[in-house]
């Protein structure tokens, strides 16, 4: 996170306690346009980074401990030809009993949990200004985000985002992945929080996602926990040579019970 050096400033008590005035509708629209443009710039830049991703999803028993889990670790890398690809590096046996890992879950890991709201995506969402709030001492604008309409097969984010009021980038999201379709209707998706950190002094990258929720299936509630970690971000250089070990195949689901997001 950004480090702060607090200057010594003399001010009256009244001035110190005066909150900033609420922005006008025109100012809010300008803020949205500005951070969406910066998010678009970040999304393009992130496509040129390698990183390591760890995903773990646990079903929780009555004692709150793991009763079944799915773990996948992968390197997001580039081939010698410069093509971006994912190479699984660790994938033990899937021991989930009550829920199944679906194509929608995979979409969410790629695009929803590390949610980026770019200029191109703005027309797909209703965005409502909520107010100002600090996130880990970072002064932020907060917005409620909801898809205007959903196309079958597409995944969307619905919830809250916090935007750094200086760098104009998202630093935190809280909500859930949503979508429509017959397949999706039987699934349940946990609420999650994703935190970003400033990695290169310019862009805020997702580094940690956590969910502690109960998925209410027709067959009954299933408490779950999900953790995703993104680390070792490195900018890819075309002239660099990057080598990796053999790829590990993703495990097939043990069975196809109630479906999760």
Secondary structure, DSSP 8 states (H G I E B T S, - for coil): ------------HHHHH-------HHHHHHHHHHHHHHHHHHHHHHTTEEEEEEEEEEEE-TTSSEEEEEEEEEEEEE-TTS-EEEEEEE------SSEE--HHHHHIIIIITT----TTTGGGEEEEEEEEEEETTEEEEEEEEEESS--TT--EEEEEEEEETTT-SEEEEEEEEE--SHHHHT-B---EEEEEEESSSS-EEEEEEEEEEEEEETTEEEEEEEEEEEEEEEE--TT--------------S---EEB-
